[in-house]
Amino acid sequence: MKITVCIGSSCHIKGSRQVVEGLQYLISEHNLGDKVELSGTFCMGKCKDGVCVTVDDKFHSVTPESVDDFFEKNVLSVVK
């Protein structure tokens, strides 16, 4: 599974750093480092939608407050 987080200026202002840190923590906490690849990219072209995140090319809008819920629904439920 590949998770890509936008780290462009608009998403950075909306909390992309906190989203990345939250995902890094959750991936480590659930010992998924061998199953989940986390990377960053610049603008995905959907700046108005918040922090842009893709999971295997499927788009999601994530906030620092919704990282846990996003991870549970879109990563844990798929990987385990």
mmCIF file of the N, C-alpha and C atoms, coordinates in Angstrom:
data_MODEL
# 
_entry.id   MODEL 
# 
loop_
_atom_site.group_PDB 
_atom_site.id 
_atom_site.type_symbol 
_atom_site.label_atom_id 
_atom_site.label_alt_id 
_atom_site.label_comp_id 
_atom_site.label_asym_id 
_atom_site.label_entity_id 
_atom_site.label_seq_id 
_atom_site.pdbx_PDB_ins_code 
_atom_site.Cartn_x 
_atom_site.Cartn_y 
_atom_site.Cartn_z 
_atom_site.occupancy 
_atom_site.B_iso_or_equiv 
_atom_site.pdbx_formal_charge 
_atom_site.auth_seq_id 
_atom_site.auth_comp_id 
_atom_site.auth_asym_id 
_atom_site.auth_atom_id 
_atom_site.pdbx_PDB_model_num 
ATOM 1   N N  . MET A 1 1  ? 0.848   -1.174 0.000  1.00 0.00 ? 1  MET A N  1 
ATOM 2   C CA . MET A 1 1  ? 0.000   0.000  0.000  1.00 0.00 ? 1  MET A CA 1 
ATOM 3   C C  . MET A 1 1  ? 0.892   1.235  0.000  1.00 0.00 ? 1  MET A C  1 
ATOM 4   N N  . LYS A 1 2  ? 0.529   2.206  -0.830 1.00 0.00 ? 2  LYS A N  1 
ATOM 5   C CA . LYS A 1 2  ? 1.297   3.445  -0.892 1.00 0.00 ? 2  LYS A CA 1 
ATOM 6   C C  . LYS A 1 2  ? 0.414   4.624  -0.515 1.00 0.00 ? 2  LYS A C  1 
ATOM 7   N N  . ILE A 1 3  ? 0.859   5.380  0.498  1.00 0.00 ? 3  ILE A N  1 
ATOM 8   C CA . ILE A 1 3  ? 0.168   6.586  0.939  1.00 0.00 ? 3  ILE A CA 1 
ATOM 9   C C  . ILE A 1 3  ? 1.038   7.772  0.564  1.00 0.00 ? 3  ILE A C  1 
ATOM 10  N N  . THR A 1 4  ? 0.446   8.726  -0.152 1.00 0.00 ? 4  THR A N  1 
ATOM 11  C CA . THR A 1 4  ? 1.170   9.925  -0.544 1.00 0.00 ? 4  THR A CA 1 
ATOM 12  C C  . THR A 1 4  ? 0.457   11.141 0.027  1.00 0.00 ? 4  THR A C  1 
ATOM 13  N N  . VAL A 1 5  ? 1.219   12.004 0.680  1.00 0.00 ? 5  VAL A N  1 
ATOM 14  C CA . VAL A 1 5  ? 0.664   13.202 1.303  1.00 0.00 ? 5  VAL A CA 1 
ATOM 15  C C  . VAL A 1 5  ? 1.223   14.427 0.594  1.00 0.00 ? 5  VAL A C  1 
ATOM 16  N N  . CYS A 1 6  ? 0.338   15.351 0.234  1.00 0.00 ? 6  CYS A N  1 
ATOM 17  C CA . CYS A 1 6  ? 0.781   16.598 -0.371 1.00 0.00 ? 6  CYS A CA 1 
ATOM 18  C C  . CYS A 1 6  ? 1.477   17.447 0.687  1.00 0.00 ? 6  CYS A C  1 
ATOM 19  N N  . ILE A 1 7  ? 2.655   17.959 0.338  1.00 0.00 ? 7  ILE A N  1 
ATOM 20  C CA . ILE A 1 7  ? 3.383   18.842 1.248  1.00 0.00 ? 7  ILE A CA 1 
ATOM 21  C C  . ILE A 1 7  ? 3.589   20.212 0.597  1.00 0.00 ? 7  ILE A C  1 
ATOM 22  N N  . GLY A 1 8  ? 2.770   20.510 -0.407 1.00 0.00 ? 8  GLY A N  1 
ATOM 23  C CA . GLY A 1 8  ? 2.820   21.815 -1.055 1.00 0.00 ? 8  GLY A CA 1 
ATOM 24  C C  . GLY A 1 8  ? 2.358   22.908 -0.106 1.00 0.00 ? 8  GLY A C  1 
ATOM 25  N N  . SER A 1 9  ? 2.508   24.154 -0.504 1.00 0.00 ? 9  SER A N  1 
ATOM 26  C CA . SER A 1 9  ? 2.254   25.282 0.402  1.00 0.00 ? 9  SER A CA 1 
ATOM 27  C C  . SER A 1 9  ? 0.831   25.321 0.950  1.00 0.00 ? 9  SER A C  1 
ATOM 28  N N  . SER A 1 10 ? -0.182  25.095 0.125  1.00 0.00 ? 10 SER A N  1 
ATOM 29  C CA . SER A 1 10 ? -1.562  25.156 0.604  1.00 0.00 ? 10 SER A CA 1 
ATOM 30  C C  . SER A 1 10 ? -1.833  24.052 1.624  1.00 0.00 ? 10 SER A C  1 
ATOM 31  N N  . CYS A 1 11 ? -1.418  22.845 1.319  1.00 0.00 ? 11 CYS A N  1 
ATOM 32  C CA . CYS A 1 11 ? -1.627  21.732 2.260  1.00 0.00 ? 11 CYS A CA 1 
ATOM 33  C C  . CYS A 1 11 ? -0.750  21.889 3.504  1.00 0.00 ? 11 CYS A C  1 
ATOM 34  N N  . HIS A 1 12 ? 0.435   22.461 3.335  1.00 0.00 ? 12 HIS A N  1 
ATOM 35  C CA . HIS A 1 12 ? 1.310   22.704 4.490  1.00 0.00 ? 12 HIS A CA 1 
ATOM 36  C C  . HIS A 1 12 ? 0.603   23.626 5.490  1.00 0.00 ? 12 HIS A C  1 
ATOM 37  N N  . ILE A 1 13 ? -0.011  24.683 4.971  1.00 0.00 ? 13 ILE A N  1 
ATOM 38  C CA . ILE A 1 13 ? -0.727  25.626 5.831  1.00 0.00 ? 13 ILE A CA 1 
ATOM 39  C C  . ILE A 1 13 ? -1.894  24.933 6.541  1.00 0.00 ? 13 ILE A C  1 
ATOM 40  N N  . LYS A 1 14 ? -2.486  23.939 5.896  1.00 0.00 ? 14 LYS A N  1 
ATOM 41  C CA . LYS A 1 14 ? -3.644  23.231 6.466  1.00 0.00 ? 14 LYS A CA 1 
ATOM 42  C C  . LYS A 1 14 ? -3.249  22.065 7.368  1.00 0.00 ? 14 LYS A C  1 
ATOM 43  N N  . GLY A 1 15 ? -1.941  21.838 7.539  1.00 0.00 ? 15 GLY A N  1 
ATOM 44  C CA . GLY A 1 15 ? -1.502  20.837 8.507  1.00 0.00 ? 15 GLY A CA 1 
ATOM 45  C C  . GLY A 1 15 ? -0.881  19.580 7.951  1.00 0.00 ? 15 GLY A C  1 
ATOM 46  N N  . SER A 1 16 ? -0.325  19.628 6.748  1.00 0.00 ? 16 SER A N  1 
ATOM 47  C CA . SER A 1 16 ? 0.237   18.397 6.172  1.00 0.00 ? 16 SER A CA 1 
ATOM 48  C C  . SER A 1 16 ? 1.367   17.819 7.021  1.00 0.00 ? 16 SER A C  1 
ATOM 49  N N  . ARG A 1 17 ? 2.138   18.676 7.671  1.00 0.00 ? 17 ARG A N  1 
ATOM 50  C CA . ARG A 1 17 ? 3.223   18.155 8.508  1.00 0.00 ? 17 ARG A CA 1 
ATOM 51  C C  . ARG A 1 17 ? 2.660   17.300 9.651  1.00 0.00 ? 17 ARG A C  1 
ATOM 52  N N  . GLN A 1 18 ? 1.607   17.780 10.281 1.00 0.00 ? 18 GLN A N  1 
ATOM 53  C CA . GLN A 1 18 ? 0.982   17.017 11.373 1.00 0.00 ? 18 GLN A CA 1 
ATOM 54  C C  . GLN A 1 18 ? 0.357   15.731 10.847 1.00 0.00 ? 18 GLN A C  1 
ATOM 55  N N  . VAL A 1 19 ? -0.202  15.777 9.640  1.00 0.00 ? 19 VAL A N  1 
ATOM 56  C CA . VAL A 1 19 ? -0.775  14.569 9.038  1.00 0.00 ? 19 VAL A CA 1 
ATOM 57  C C  . VAL A 1 19 ? 0.331   13.543 8.793  1.00 0.00 ? 19 VAL A C  1 
ATOM 58  N N  . VAL A 1 20 ? 1.450   13.987 8.226  1.00 0.00 ? 20 VAL A N  1 
ATOM 59  C CA . VAL A 1 20 ? 2.577   13.082 7.975  1.00 0.00 ? 20 VAL A CA 1 
ATOM 60  C C  . VAL A 1 20 ? 3.072   12.488 9.287  1.00 0.00 ? 20 VAL A C  1 
ATOM 61  N N  . GLU A 1 21 ? 3.269   13.328 10.294 1.00 0.00 ? 21 GLU A N  1 
ATOM 62  C CA . GLU A 1 21 ? 3.761   12.840 11.592 1.00 0.00 ? 21 GLU A CA 1 
ATOM 63  C C  . GLU A 1 21 ? 2.779   11.847 12.214 1.00 0.00 ? 21 GLU A C  1 
ATOM 64  N N  . GLY A 1 22 ? 1.487   12.129 12.099 1.00 0.00 ? 22 GLY A N  1 
ATOM 65  C CA . GLY A 1 22 ? 0.478   11.211 12.626 1.00 0.00 ? 22 GLY A CA 1 
ATOM 66  C C  . GLY A 1 22 ? 0.508   9.874  11.917 1.00 0.00 ? 22 GLY A C  1 
ATOM 67  N N  . LEU A 1 23 ? 0.629   9.908  10.595 1.00 0.00 ? 23 LEU A N  1 
ATOM 68  C CA . LEU A 1 23 ? 0.695   8.664  9.830  1.00 0.00 ? 23 LEU A CA 1 
ATOM 69  C C  . LEU A 1 23 ? 1.970   7.887  10.140 1.00 0.00 ? 23 LEU A C  1 
ATOM 70  N N  . GLN A 1 24 ? 3.093   8.584  10.275 1.00 0.00 ? 24 GLN A N  1 
ATOM 71  C CA . GLN A 1 24 ? 4.349   7.909  10.631 1.00 0.00 ? 24 GLN A CA 1 
ATOM 72  C C  . GLN A 1 24 ? 4.196   7.180  11.967 1.00 0.00 ? 24 GLN A C  1 
ATOM 73  N N  . TYR A 1 25 ? 3.609   7.860  12.930 1.00 0.00 ? 25 TYR A N  1 
ATOM 74  C CA . TYR A 1 25 ? 3.400   7.268  14.243 1.00 0.00 ? 25 TYR A CA 1 
ATOM 75  C C  . TYR A 1 25 ? 2.495   6.041  14.162 1.00 0.00 ? 25 TYR A C  1 
ATOM 76  N N  . LEU A 1 26 ? 1.362   6.169  13.466 1.00 0.00 ? 26 LEU A N  1 
ATOM 77  C CA . LEU A 1 26 ? 0.405   5.070  13.384 1.00 0.00 ? 26 LEU A CA 1 
ATOM 78  C C  . LEU A 1 26 ? 0.967   3.875  12.624 1.00 0.00 ? 26 LEU A C  1 
ATOM 79  N N  . ILE A 1 27 ? 1.708   4.123  11.565 1.00 0.00 ? 27 ILE A N  1 
ATOM 80  C CA . ILE A 1 27 ? 2.340   3.030  10.816 1.00 0.00 ? 27 ILE A CA 1 
ATOM 81  C C  . ILE A 1 27 ? 3.310   2.286  11.717 1.00 0.00 ? 27 ILE A C  1 
ATOM 82  N N  . SER A 1 28 ? 4.102   3.021  12.468 1.00 0.00 ? 28 SER A N  1 
ATOM 83  C CA . SER A 1 28 ? 5.062   2.407  13.391 1.00 0.00 ? 28 SER A CA 1 
ATOM 84  C C  . SER A 1 28 ? 4.348   1.679  14.524 1.00 0.00 ? 28 SER A C  1 
ATOM 85  N N  . GLU A 1 29 ? 3.343   2.318  15.097 1.00 0.00 ? 29 GLU A N  1 
ATOM 86  C CA . GLU A 1 29 ? 2.594   1.759  16.225 1.00 0.00 ? 29 GLU A CA 1 
ATOM 87  C C  . GLU A 1 29 ? 1.936   0.425  15.874 1.00 0.00 ? 29 GLU A C  1 
ATOM 88  N N  . HIS A 1 30 ? 1.504   0.279  14.637 1.00 0.00 ? 30 HIS A N  1 
ATOM 89  C CA . HIS A 1 30 ? 0.837   -0.945 14.192 1.00 0.00 ? 30 HIS A CA 1 
ATOM 90  C C  . HIS A 1 30 ? 1.778   -1.889 13.433 1.00 0.00 ? 30 HIS A C  1 
ATOM 91  N N  . ASN A 1 31 ? 3.084   -1.599 13.496 1.00 0.00 ? 31 ASN A N  1 
ATOM 92  C CA . ASN A 1 31 ? 4.111   -2.435 12.848 1.00 0.00 ? 31 ASN A CA 1 
ATOM 93  C C  . ASN A 1 31 ? 3.796   -2.707 11.375 1.00 0.00 ? 31 ASN A C  1 
ATOM 94  N N  . LEU A 1 32 ? 3.457   -1.642 10.642 1.00 0.00 ? 32 LEU A N  1 
ATOM 95  C CA . LEU A 1 32 ? 3.089   -1.790 9.236  1.00 0.00 ? 32 LEU A CA 1 
ATOM 96  C C  . LEU A 1 32 ? 4.152   -1.234 8.289  1.00 0.00 ? 32 LEU A C  1 
ATOM 97  N N  . GLY A 1 33 ? 5.343   -0.978 8.808  1.00 0.00 ? 33 GLY A N  1 
ATOM 98  C CA . GLY A 1 33 ? 6.407   -0.409 7.993  1.00 0.00 ? 33 GLY A CA 1 
ATOM 99  C C  . GLY A 1 33 ? 6.753   -1.235 6.767  1.00 0.00 ? 33 GLY A C  1 
ATOM 100 N N  . ASP A 1 34 ? 6.540   -2.542 6.833  1.00 0.00 ? 34 ASP A N  1 
ATOM 101 C CA . ASP A 1 34 ? 6.844   -3.410 5.698  1.00 0.00 ? 34 ASP A CA 1 
ATOM 102 C C  . ASP A 1 34 ? 5.669   -3.515 4.719  1.00 0.00 ? 34 ASP A C  1 
ATOM 103 N N  . LYS A 1 35 ? 4.499   -2.987 5.113  1.00 0.00 ? 35 LYS A N  1 
ATOM 104 C CA . LYS A 1 35 ? 3.308   -3.089 4.262  1.00 0.00 ? 35 LYS A CA 1 
ATOM 105 C C  . LYS A 1 35 ? 2.830   -1.751 3.722  1.00 0.00 ? 35 LYS A C  1 
ATOM 106 N N  . VAL A 1 36 ? 3.270   -0.661 4.358  1.00 0.00 ? 36 VAL A N  1 
ATOM 107 C CA . VAL A 1 36 ? 2.797   0.664  3.977  1.00 0.00 ? 36 VAL A CA 1 
ATOM 108 C C  . VAL A 1 36 ? 3.982   1.558  3.638  1.00 0.00 ? 36 VAL A C  1 
ATOM 109 N N  . GLU A 1 37 ? 3.952   2.117  2.442  1.00 0.00 ? 37 GLU A N  1 
ATOM 110 C CA . GLU A 1 37 ? 4.974   3.072  2.015  1.00 0.00 ? 37 GLU A CA 1 
ATOM 111 C C  . GLU A 1 37 ? 4.374   4.466  2.124  1.00 0.00 ? 37 GLU A C  1 
ATOM 112 N N  . LEU A 1 38 ? 5.026   5.344  2.881  1.00 0.00 ? 38 LEU A N  1 
ATOM 113 C CA . LEU A 1 38 ? 4.558   6.716  3.064  1.00 0.00 ? 38 LEU A CA 1 
ATOM 114 C C  . LEU A 1 38 ? 5.500   7.657  2.343  1.00 0.00 ? 38 LEU A C  1 
ATOM 115 N N  . SER A 1 39 ? 4.943   8.515  1.497  1.00 0.00 ? 39 SER A N  1 
ATOM 116 C CA . SER A 1 39 ? 5.783   9.470  0.782  1.00 0.00 ? 39 SER A CA 1 
ATOM 117 C C  . SER A 1 39 ? 5.076   10.815 0.688  1.00 0.00 ? 39 SER A C  1 
ATOM 118 N N  . GLY A 1 40 ? 5.833   11.813 0.275  1.00 0.00 ? 40 GLY A N  1 
ATOM 119 C CA . GLY A 1 40 ? 5.295   13.151 0.103  1.00 0.00 ? 40 GLY A CA 1 
ATOM 120 C C  . GLY A 1 40 ? 5.404   13.574 -1.348 1.00 0.00 ? 40 GLY A C  1 
ATOM 121 N N  . THR A 1 41 ? 4.579   14.519 -1.730 1.00 0.00 ? 41 THR A N  1 
ATOM 122 C CA . THR A 1 41 ? 4.616   15.063 -3.079 1.00 0.00 ? 41 THR A CA 1 
ATOM 123 C C  . THR A 1 41 ? 4.168   16.510 -3.015 1.00 0.00 ? 41 THR A C  1 
ATOM 124 N N  . PHE A 1 42 ? 4.441   17.234 -4.075 1.00 0.00 ? 42 PHE A N  1 
ATOM 125 C CA . PHE A 1 42 ? 3.937   18.597 -4.144 1.00 0.00 ? 42 PHE A CA 1 
ATOM 126 C C  . PHE A 1 42 ? 2.599   18.590 -4.847 1.00 0.00 ? 42 PHE A C  1 
ATOM 127 N N  . CYS A 1 43 ? 2.005   19.704 -5.017 1.00 0.00 ? 43 CYS A N  1 
ATOM 128 C CA . CYS A 1 43 ? 0.614   19.911 -5.399 1.00 0.00 ? 43 CYS A CA 1 
ATOM 129 C C  . CYS A 1 43 ? -0.048  18.789 -6.198 1.00 0.00 ? 43 CYS A C  1 
ATOM 130 N N  . MET A 1 44 ? -1.197  18.358 -5.685 1.00 0.00 ? 44 MET A N  1 
ATOM 131 C CA . MET A 1 44 ? -2.021  17.350 -6.357 1.00 0.00 ? 44 MET A CA 1 
ATOM 132 C C  . MET A 1 44 ? -3.156  18.007 -7.132 1.00 0.00 ? 44 MET A C  1 
ATOM 133 N N  . GLY A 1 45 ? -3.221  19.344 -7.081 1.00 0.00 ? 45 GLY A N  1 
ATOM 134 C CA . GLY A 1 45 ? -4.220  20.075 -7.844 1.00 0.00 ? 45 GLY A CA 1 
ATOM 135 C C  . GLY A 1 45 ? -5.589  20.187 -7.195 1.00 0.00 ? 45 GLY A C  1 
ATOM 136 N N  . LYS A 1 46 ? -5.692  19.812 -5.932 1.00 0.00 ? 46 LYS A N  1 
ATOM 137 C CA . LYS A 1 46 ? -6.988  19.894 -5.241 1.00 0.00 ? 46 LYS A CA 1 
ATOM 138 C C  . LYS A 1 46 ? -6.820  20.701 -3.958 1.00 0.00 ? 46 LYS A C  1 
ATOM 139 N N  . CYS A 1 47 ? -6.161  21.836 -4.078 1.00 0.00 ? 47 CYS A N  1 
ATOM 140 C CA . CYS A 1 47 ? -5.783  22.645 -2.914 1.00 0.00 ? 47 CYS A CA 1 
ATOM 141 C C  . CYS A 1 47 ? -6.955  23.015 -2.016 1.00 0.00 ? 47 CYS A C  1 
ATOM 142 N N  . LYS A 1 48 ? -8.120  23.235 -2.582 1.00 0.00 ? 48 LYS A N  1 
ATOM 143 C CA . LYS A 1 48 ? -9.277  23.656 -1.787 1.00 0.00 ? 48 LYS A CA 1 
ATOM 144 C C  . LYS A 1 48 ? -9.797  22.529 -0.893 1.00 0.00 ? 48 LYS A C  1 
ATOM 145 N N  . ASP A 1 49 ? -9.372  21.299 -1.132 1.00 0.00 ? 49 ASP A N  1 
ATOM 146 C CA . ASP A 1 49 ? -9.896  20.154 -0.405 1.00 0.00 ? 49 ASP A CA 1 
ATOM 147 C C  . ASP A 1 49 ? -9.136  19.812 0.870  1.00 0.00 ? 49 ASP A C  1 
ATOM 148 N N  . GLY A 1 50 ? -8.267  20.673 1.335  1.00 0.00 ? 50 GLY A N  1 
ATOM 149 C CA . GLY A 1 50 ? -7.551  20.380 2.573  1.00 0.00 ? 50 GLY A CA 1 
ATOM 150 C C  . GLY A 1 50 ? -6.266  19.636 2.302  1.00 0.00 ? 50 GLY A C  1 
ATOM 151 N N  . VAL A 1 51 ? -5.767  18.942 3.286  1.00 0.00 ? 51 VAL A N  1 
ATOM 152 C CA . VAL A 1 51 ? -4.532  18.170 3.083  1.00 0.00 ? 51 VAL A CA 1 
ATOM 153 C C  . VAL A 1 51 ? -4.881  16.994 2.172  1.00 0.00 ? 51 VAL A C  1 
ATOM 154 N N  . CYS A 1 52 ? -4.285  16.991 1.003  1.00 0.00 ? 52 CYS A N  1 
ATOM 155 C CA . CYS A 1 52 ? -4.559  15.965 -0.003 1.00 0.00 ? 52 CYS A CA 1 
ATOM 156 C C  . CYS A 1 52 ? -3.718  14.725 0.274  1.00 0.00 ? 52 CYS A C  1 
ATOM 157 N N  . VAL A 1 53 ? -4.384  13.589 0.328  1.00 0.00 ? 53 VAL A N  1 
ATOM 158 C CA . VAL A 1 53 ? -3.714  12.316 0.588  1.00 0.00 ? 53 VAL A CA 1 
ATOM 159 C C  . VAL A 1 53 ? -4.265  11.293 -0.398 1.00 0.00 ? 53 VAL A C  1 
ATOM 160 N N  . THR A 1 54 ? -3.384  10.487 -0.967 1.00 0.00 ? 54 THR A N  1 
ATOM 161 C CA . THR A 1 54 ? -3.857  9.378  -1.781 1.00 0.00 ? 54 THR A CA 1 
ATOM 162 C C  . THR A 1 54 ? -3.416  8.071  -1.139 1.00 0.00 ? 54 THR A C  1 
ATOM 163 N N  . VAL A 1 55 ? -4.287  7.079  -1.247 1.00 0.00 ? 55 VAL A N  1 
ATOM 164 C CA . VAL A 1 55 ? -3.984  5.717  -0.819 1.00 0.00 ? 55 VAL A CA 1 
ATOM 165 C C  . VAL A 1 55 ? -4.120  4.875  -2.075 1.00 0.00 ? 55 VAL A C  1 
ATOM 166 N N  . ASP A 1 56 ? -3.000  4.384  -2.574 1.00 0.00 ? 56 ASP A N  1 
ATOM 167 C CA . ASP A 1 56 ? -2.991  3.644  -3.840 1.00 0.00 ? 56 ASP A CA 1 
ATOM 168 C C  . ASP A 1 56 ? -3.787  4.399  -4.915 1.00 0.00 ? 56 ASP A C  1 
ATOM 169 N N  . ASP A 1 57 ? -3.504  5.684  -5.049 1.00 0.00 ? 57 ASP A N  1 
ATOM 170 C CA . ASP A 1 57 ? -4.087  6.573  -6.055 1.00 0.00 ? 57 ASP A CA 1 
ATOM 171 C C  . ASP A 1 57 ? -5.548  6.955  -5.822 1.00 0.00 ? 57 ASP A C  1 
ATOM 172 N N  . LYS A 1 58 ? -6.142  6.574  -4.692 1.00 0.00 ? 58 LYS A N  1 
ATOM 173 C CA . LYS A 1 58 ? -7.501  7.014  -4.369 1.00 0.00 ? 58 LYS A CA 1 
ATOM 174 C C  . LYS A 1 58 ? -7.395  8.248  -3.467 1.00 0.00 ? 58 LYS A C  1 
ATOM 175 N N  . PHE A 1 59 ? -8.052  9.341  -3.881 1.00 0.00 ? 59 PHE A N  1 
ATOM 176 C CA . PHE A 1 59 ? -7.932  10.623 -3.192 1.00 0.00 ? 59 PHE A CA 1 
ATOM 177 C C  . PHE A 1 59 ? -8.742  10.689 -1.901 1.00 0.00 ? 59 PHE A C  1 
ATOM 178 N N  . HIS A 1 60 ? -8.127  11.351 -0.891 1.00 0.00 ? 60 HIS A N  1 
ATOM 179 C CA . HIS A 1 60 ? -8.786  11.614 0.390  1.00 0.00 ? 60 HIS A CA 1 
ATOM 180 C C  . HIS A 1 60 ? -8.396  13.004 0.850  1.00 0.00 ? 60 HIS A C  1 
ATOM 181 N N  . SER A 1 61 ? -9.272  13.642 1.591  1.00 0.00 ? 61 SER A N  1 
ATOM 182 C CA . SER A 1 61 ? -8.961  14.908 2.246  1.00 0.00 ? 61 SER A CA 1 
ATOM 183 C C  . SER A 1 61 ? -8.840  14.620 3.736  1.00 0.00 ? 61 SER A C  1 
ATOM 184 N N  . VAL A 1 62 ? -7.676  14.930 4.303  1.00 0.00 ? 62 VAL A N  1 
ATOM 185 C CA . VAL A 1 62 ? -7.399  14.581 5.691  1.00 0.00 ? 62 VAL A CA 1 
ATOM 186 C C  . VAL A 1 62 ? -6.986  15.841 6.445  1.00 0.00 ? 62 VAL A C  1 
ATOM 187 N N  . THR A 1 63 ? -7.387  15.925 7.699  1.00 0.00 ? 63 THR A N  1 
ATOM 188 C CA . THR A 1 63 ? -6.945  17.018 8.565  1.00 0.00 ? 63 THR A CA 1 
ATOM 189 C C  . THR A 1 63 ? -6.117  16.407 9.690  1.00 0.00 ? 63 THR A C  1 
ATOM 190 N N  . PRO A 1 64 ? -5.328  17.244 10.390 1.00 0.00 ? 64 PRO A N  1 
ATOM 191 C CA . PRO A 1 64 ? -4.595  16.695 11.535 1.00 0.00 ? 64 PRO A CA 1 
ATOM 192 C C  . PRO A 1 64 ? -5.526  16.022 12.546 1.00 0.00 ? 64 PRO A C  1 
ATOM 193 N N  . GLU A 1 65 ? -6.757  16.542 12.664 1.00 0.00 ? 65 GLU A N  1 
ATOM 194 C CA . GLU A 1 65 ? -7.723  15.978 13.624 1.00 0.00 ? 65 GLU A CA 1 
ATOM 195 C C  . GLU A 1 65 ? -8.335  14.666 13.141 1.00 0.00 ? 65 GLU A C  1 
ATOM 196 N N  . SER A 1 66 ? -8.324  14.422 11.843 1.00 0.00 ? 66 SER A N  1 
ATOM 197 C CA . SER A 1 66 ? -8.976  13.217 11.318 1.00 0.00 ? 66 SER A CA 1 
ATOM 198 C C  . SER A 1 66 ? -8.005  12.093 10.948 1.00 0.00 ? 66 SER A C  1 
ATOM 199 N N  . VAL A 1 67 ? -6.717  12.261 11.258 1.00 0.00 ? 67 VAL A N  1 
ATOM 200 C CA . VAL A 1 67 ? -5.713  11.259 10.870 1.00 0.00 ? 67 VAL A CA 1 
ATOM 201 C C  . VAL A 1 67 ? -6.040  9.882  11.445 1.00 0.00 ? 67 VAL A C  1 
ATOM 202 N N  . ASP A 1 68 ? -6.377  9.813  12.713 1.00 0.00 ? 68 ASP A N  1 
ATOM 203 C CA . ASP A 1 68 ? -6.649  8.509  13.343 1.00 0.00 ? 68 ASP A CA 1 
ATOM 204 C C  . ASP A 1 68 ? -7.810  7.795  12.660 1.00 0.00 ? 68 ASP A C  1 
ATOM 205 N N  . ASP A 1 69 ? -8.891  8.515  12.429 1.00 0.00 ? 69 ASP A N  1 
ATOM 206 C CA . ASP A 1 69 ? -10.072 7.944  11.780 1.00 0.00 ? 69 ASP A CA 1 
ATOM 207 C C  . ASP A 1 69 ? -9.746  7.528  10.350 1.00 0.00 ? 69 ASP A C  1 
ATOM 208 N N  . PHE A 1 70 ? -9.044  8.392  9.625  1.00 0.00 ? 70 PHE A N  1 
ATOM 209 C CA . PHE A 1 70 ? -8.624  8.093  8.257  1.00 0.00 ? 70 PHE A CA 1 
ATOM 210 C C  . PHE A 1 70 ? -7.788  6.812  8.224  1.00 0.00 ? 70 PHE A C  1 
ATOM 211 N N  . PHE A 1 71 ? -6.834  6.700  9.146  1.00 0.00 ? 71 PHE A N  1 
ATOM 212 C CA . PHE A 1 71 ? -5.940  5.542  9.190  1.00 0.00 ? 71 PHE A CA 1 
ATOM 213 C C  . PHE A 1 71 ? -6.720  4.262  9.459  1.00 0.00 ? 71 PHE A C  1 
ATOM 214 N N  . GLU A 1 72 ? -7.630  4.331  10.415 1.00 0.00 ? 72 GLU A N  1 
ATOM 215 C CA . GLU A 1 72 ? -8.426  3.148  10.761 1.00 0.00 ? 72 GLU A CA 1 
ATOM 216 C C  . GLU A 1 72 ? -9.283  2.683  9.585  1.00 0.00 ? 72 GLU A C  1 
ATOM 217 N N  . LYS A 1 73 ? -9.948  3.621  8.910  1.00 0.00 ? 73 LYS A N  1 
ATOM 218 C CA . LYS A 1 73 ? -10.870 3.271  7.830  1.00 0.00 ? 73 LYS A CA 1 
ATOM 219 C C  . LYS A 1 73 ? -10.178 2.912  6.513  1.00 0.00 ? 73 LYS A C  1 
ATOM 220 N N  . ASN A 1 74 ? -9.064  3.577  6.218  1.00 0.00 ? 74 ASN A N  1 
ATOM 221 C CA . ASN A 1 74 ? -8.464  3.426  4.894  1.00 0.00 ? 74 ASN A CA 1 
ATOM 222 C C  . ASN A 1 74 ? -7.150  2.663  4.865  1.00 0.00 ? 74 ASN A C  1 
ATOM 223 N N  . VAL A 1 75 ? -6.581  2.400  6.025  1.00 0.00 ? 75 VAL A N  1 
ATOM 224 C CA . VAL A 1 75 ? -5.326  1.657  6.062  1.00 0.00 ? 75 VAL A CA 1 
ATOM 225 C C  . VAL A 1 75 ? -5.507  0.355  6.841  1.00 0.00 ? 75 VAL A C  1 
ATOM 226 N N  . LEU A 1 76 ? -5.853  0.455  8.109  1.00 0.00 ? 76 LEU A N  1 
ATOM 227 C CA . LEU A 1 76 ? -5.979  -0.751 8.940  1.00 0.00 ? 76 LEU A CA 1 
ATOM 228 C C  . LEU A 1 76 ? -7.006  -1.731 8.389  1.00 0.00 ? 76 LEU A C  1 
ATOM 229 N N  . SER A 1 77 ? -8.144  -1.225 7.974  1.00 0.00 ? 77 SER A N  1 
ATOM 230 C CA . SER A 1 77 ? -9.197  -2.116 7.489  1.00 0.00 ? 77 SER A CA 1 
ATOM 231 C C  . SER A 1 77 ? -8.798  -2.837 6.206  1.00 0.00 ? 77 SER A C  1 
ATOM 232 N N  . VAL A 1 78 ? -7.873  -2.262 5.448  1.00 0.00 ? 78 VAL A N  1 
ATOM 233 C CA . VAL A 1 78 ? -7.438  -2.844 4.190  1.00 0.00 ? 78 VAL A CA 1 
ATOM 234 C C  . VAL A 1 78 ? -6.235  -3.767 4.365  1.00 0.00 ? 78 VAL A C  1 
ATOM 235 N N  . VAL A 1 79 ? -5.286  -3.349 5.214  1.00 0.00 ? 79 VAL A N  1 
ATOM 236 C CA . VAL A 1 79 ? -4.028  -4.086 5.375  1.00 0.00 ? 79 VAL A CA 1 
ATOM 237 C C  . VAL A 1 79 ? -4.197  -5.339 6.208  1.00 0.00 ? 79 VAL A C  1 
ATOM 238 N N  . LYS A 1 80 ? -5.033  -5.277 7.248  1.00 0.00 ? 80 LYS A N  1 
ATOM 239 C CA . LYS A 1 80 ? -5.124  -6.421 8.174  1.00 0.00 ? 80 LYS A CA 1 
ATOM 240 C C  . LYS A 1 80 ? -6.069  -7.485 7.710  1.00 0.00 ? 80 LYS A C  1 
# 
